[in-house]
């Protein structure tokens, strides 16, 4: 744990960028223990050698996400009514709870392109599952009964966003996947390639999404 050093107090600033500008403007080099008071966060920020840590990070509930976040931070958003975690890789707050969206199709001839669908309902270019809020596709799995060589695409608003290539295999997982979508966007799954001798048989797609 980094301890603030009393002789390294920088002052009061509205954000860490202003504090760092003040430090650099004086020709100083940041060291572990430098600290300042953040008037926006109402918190003391202490530099640990790689990032600023804040004293009030236990206050993880409210109507706007805290800044600056750290990877793995948890926050209950009182407007969205959901628990979120900060994903530093995606630079996004994502819902801790994930939704799984499933599509499938019993058969599709090798010389035919087409959509996967739901029970007794196959999609078309104007259909798809409409998303209730902004989110991210975080992973995809495709499973066919038997090895095939075909490309199956996850689509948003009928445009390919994630291509899953089955090259002589029966299944594949794409994890992580990373594609943002907006509320009311439509997600569907389309078999792009038509390859002779590669009939689809009881093919299923599972798409994991997180809300943002």
C-alpha angles and dihedrals in degrees: 000000000000115000120210112243113222093219090054097064108133101187138250121317138164094239143358092262091063091047092051091047089054091049093048092044090062093049093248126144118226114246133180107279099038107132141176139179114255108212092192095054095032085227142115113248117207122192112227098188097273107034145004117265121202129216098221099054090121089075094087104157132080146094098283129045116254121251133251097025127199125217109273097020114149123215133175109218107212094199097046090038092222140112113243134192125204115244107199091188092060093030088229141116104237130188114260089220113072128204123221117212117195131200130175147168131199097213142354123177118241093244094052133082118209151142129273113228147171129286107314091347127094119193128234134198091281097048138064138123110301113223118232096213143000113297151146131249101232103176142000134200128190124193128182128179098247136006117296139168107226140117118240118192133203107220134201114199088349094303121116112249104159122028117201112196119203105194106183093323135103101225146020138182124209107200122188101028119172124197125135121218134182133233111282093022113136121234121201139154122235132188100226104182128062108203123175114249095018107105116176112239123188092332120182135187126200119195123190117206134183124201122236 
